[in-house]
Amino acid sequence: MAWFMGIDIGSCTSKGVITENGTLSVYHILQSGINYKQAAQTLREELLKKADLSREEMTATVTTGHGGDDIPFGDWQIADMRCCARGINRIFPAARTVIDVQAQFTQIIKVSEKGQVVNFVVSEKCAAGSGSFLDIVANVLQIELDEAGPLSLKSENPVAFTTGCAVFGESEAVSRVAEGALKEDILAGIHKALAEKISSLVDRVGPEERCVISGGGGLNIGLIKKIEESLGISLLVPPQPQIVNAYGAAIIAEEEYNKRR
């Protein structure tokens, strides 16, 4: 029996999976906190506990993500973009474009039929192009982040946001609250603004009908709907969009191990 682990340490959340001969066995998600090394170790132990395995039983491990350099274990460290492409290719083999919405940035990846990265573009280093923008506005509105998507779908009059900066966007959201704008209208406006930024990135690599959204953004139905409206296509959504990169890391761990046998 061959077991492979993929560990993805993100700036906000850390994700891990264990696969058994290429098939997803268990996964776990936790908050990264400020100590990525500790987060990685805790994540590994939780995965092993869920799978009822020992460290010695793991065949190989690939690490990735924002905090990948701080992970004290693992056989190989691989760029998260490559892990994302491999994970999506296994889940949706026909998909050729991935919208990976992470906390700190959004990356658009064109994927080959073999799950290789053939083109990509990454958003500028500004929270307005990432999931953090939604987190900031959720705090302003005093709601949980997972409420934002469903609540925004109730909007009948989305607020138009005029800024492309997260800092000014926060101030603008505060102003709209003071003016009496409904929470759902503010959220719908934020989703539209973020969707337009993402759509412009997709246009730069060339959109295709079979397009997937992954990362934390794949959990937000309001954002998904706005991106679909902006691009004029339907997005494919993985069952667990947050673990795609970790899953891809485990797949690569198996591939690298087999190469070296």
PEQUIBEL-V731465 format. One line per field, one symbol per residue. ss: DSSP state (h for helix, s for strand, l for the rest). psi: psi as a letter, one per 40 degrees, with the letter a starting at -180 (. if undefined). A space follows every 10 residues. Layout:
# PEQUIBEL-V731465
ss->???
psi->???
This chain:
# PEQUIBEL-V731465
ss->llsssssssl llssssssss llssssssss sllllhhhhh hhhhhhhhhh hlllhhhlls sssslllhhh lllllssllh hhhhhhhhhh hlllllssss sllllsssss slllllssss ssllllhhhl hhhhhhhhhh hlllhhhhhh hhllllllll lllllhhhhh hhhhhhhhll llhhhhhhhh hhhhhhhhhh hhhhhlllll ssssshhhhl hhhhhhhhhh hlllssslll hhhhhhhhhh hhhhhhhhhh l
psi->hhhihhhhhi ddihiiihih fehhdiiihi hdaegddddd dddddddddd efiiddehdi hhiiidfdde heiidihihd dddddddddd dgdeiehhhh hideihhhhh hieefiheii iiiighdeei dddddddddd efiidedddd ddeeheghhh heiehddddd ddddddddee iidddddddd dddddddddd ddddehiidg hihaaddeeh dddddddddd dfihihhidg ddeddddddd ddddddddde .
